[in-house]
């Protein structure tokens, strides 16, 4: 069995993330983030929480130079394969290993909600940004604006337990305009903008959605195949409007893109 890294992930889990989650949920967000960041060929860009490089591979098309940064060495192993020209570094956003004013732009895709102290992380981001530099981050909107995942969370609560359901709900807990404006309100960041964006996700079936999410939250050892089947059964009727004749589901998955400028 492969050893786990700093995030409790194995190389196989990172490969699964790249194979399933990137095409299912993340492939159409990099273009939105790059557009919001107004990246040019003269910009030195830092992609924080880069994971397997879903955003990095879009940034590298238009930036002068790109550095990818993530806590998970397993994720970075995949990123180095898909973006071989990019420098990737492992570390914690709470203590970035870069000099002051090192970057023109910092981007982050769906990472800040997993940081224990996001305001402290944004202080570090501000430190490594040059004056008038830009930070742009995507954050999932709350479960009230993502009802498909709200239903998945509640079905997990009913079939498994509250701890597992709360774990699956965690990515959506920061998705409030006022909360995000407050989090980004740190010394040295101005012109804060929180803009809602409509998105979508696609999975081959309801069962695939449930199984992939269970695997993503490292719940596989505590959730049985029968429980996964029961969760999917509970959701099938609720997801009927999003399914085609083959059972594939495509549904809204909405986020905010938050931007700010360093003073």
N, C-alpha and C positions, 0 to 999 in steps of 0.2 A: 504494500500500500504506500502511495506517495505521502511524503510528509507535508503537513500544513504549513502555511507561511504566517506572516504577522496578522493577517486577517482571518486565519483559519481556513484558507482556501488551498486546494491542491492544483497542480498544473492541469489535471483532467477537468476540474471544476471551471478553471479559467477558459479552457477550450470549449466547454459546454456553453459558457456565457457568450463567447464569440459566435458559436454556431447557432444558438437559439435566441438569446436575448437581443443581440445587435440587430439582426434582420427583423425580429418581431416587434421591437419597441423603439429602437434608437436610430434607425437608418435615416429618417427624414429630419432629425433635429440638428445635426451638425451644420447644415446649410443655413438654418435659421440663426444659429448662434454666431457663425462666421459673419453673416450679414449684419447682425446687431453690433458686432465688434468692429466693423469697418476695417478689417485687416488689410494691410497693403504689403507690397513686396519689400518695403523698407523696415517692417516691424519684426522685432524679436519677441516671440510669443512663448508663454508658459502655459501648458495645458495641465491643470491640477486635477488629480483624481482621474487620470486619463484612461484607467482600466486597460482594455485590450486595444485602445487606439481608435475607437469609433469616431471621435471628434478630431483626433490628431491627424488622421489621414485626409481630412478635409482641409484643416488649417495649413498643412504643408503645401497645398496647391497654390496658396496665395501669399504666404508669409516669407519674410527674408530668412528667418531661422526659427526652429521650433524645438522646445524641450518638453518632454513628457515626464510627468511626476505622479507616482502613486505609492500607496502604502503596501500594496500586494505585489510581491515578487513574482507570484504565479501569473497574475494579469500582465505584468511587464514582460514576462517571457513570451506571451502571445503577441503583445504590441511590437516587440522587436522583430518578430517575424513578418508582420503585416506592414510595418513602417521601418524598413531597414536603414533608411537615411537619417532617422531622427535619433537624437540622444535621449535616452530614458534613464531616470534616476529614481531609486527607491527611497522613501522617507515619509515623514509625518508632516502634514500641513501646519501643525502647531509650531513647528520649528524648521522653517524652510532653509535649506543649505545654500542660499544664494545671497550675493551681495545686495546692498541697498540700491534701488533704482536700476536693477539689472534688466528689466523687461519693459517693452512698450505696451504690451497687452497681456492680460491673464484671462484665460477662459476656463470654464469648468462646467461639465455636463453631469447633472444629477448626482452631485457628490456632497454638497454642503449639508444636506439633511442628515448625513451619517457622522458628522464631525461633533465630538462632545461639546465643544465651545466654538460655535461658528463665528461669533464676533471676534474672538481671539484670532481665529484663522484669517478673518478678513483684515485684521490688523497686520498680520504677517504678509498677506497679499499686498496691502498698501505699501509696506516697507520695501518690497522688491519691485514696485512699479515706479517708473520715472515720473516726474511731474507732468501732469496732463495725460498720463497713461490711463488705460481703460481696463476695467474688469467687467466681464460679462459671464453670467451663470444661469443655467436652467434649473428650475425647481418644479417638481410635480405640484399641480394644484391639489387642494384638499380632496378628501373622499367625497364630499358633497358635490364636487364638480367632476368626479370620476366614478360614476355609479357602478360600473362593471366591477371595479376593484373593491368598492364598498360591499357589494354582494359577495365577492370572494372572501373578504375578511370575515363577514358575518357567518358564512357557511363554515369556514374554518373554526370559528368560535363554537358553533353548534356541534360539529363533528369531532374536533380534536380537543382544544382547550383555549382559554383566554390568552395564555402566554404566547402560543403560536400565532393566534389572530393578531395580537398586538405587534408582534414582530413583523408580520406582513403589512400591517398598517403604517409602520414607521416611516416609509419613504414619503408619505403624504401629509405628515404632521406639520411641516413647515409651510404648507401651501396656502398662505393667507397674506393678502396684500399688506395689511398693517404690520403683521409680524415680520415680513420680509423687509419692509421699509425700516423697521426698528433694528433688525439685525445688521443691515448695511449702514446704519447710522454710526459710523466709527470715525475717529479723528483722521482727517486727511482724505476722506471720500466725500465727494459732492455730486450734484446732478443725478441723484438716485432716481432710477426709473424702473417701475415694475409693470410689465406689459403681459397680458394674458395671450396665449397662443393655443389654437386648436391643433390637436394632433390625433394620431390613431395608432392602434396596435393590431397585429394580425397573428393568429395562431392556427395551426392545422385543424385543431379541434378543441373543444372545451377540456377534454382530458389532458391534452398537451399543455394548455394554459395552467391547469391546476398542478400537474406534475412538475413543470418547469419552475413554477413559483415555489413549490415545496422544496425542490432541490436548491434553489437560489438562496433560501433562508436557512440552509443547513438543517432542515427539519426531516430529512429523508429517514434518518435512523429512528425517529420518534413517530412517524406517520406511516401507517401501513398501506399496502396497495388497496385494501378494502376501503380504508378511509378516503383515499384519493378518489376512488370510484364513487363513494357516497357523496363527497363534496361535488363532484362533477354532475351527478344525478340531480342534486338540489339546484344546480345552476342552469341546467340545460333549458328549462322552460323560460327562466329569466333572461337568458341570452338568445332566445329564439329569433328576435328581431335582427340580431347581428350575424346570424349564420346563413351560409348559402346551402345549396342543395347537396354539397359534398360534406357538410359539417364544418367547413372552415369558418372561423369567426374573425370579423373585422369590426372594431369598436372604437369609440372616442377615447383618447387618453391625452388629457390636457395639462399644460404646464405654464409657468410664468418664466419669462426671460428678464432677468434683473441686470441692470447695468449701472455703473458709477464711474466717475472720473477722479483721479488722484490730484490733489492740490499741491 
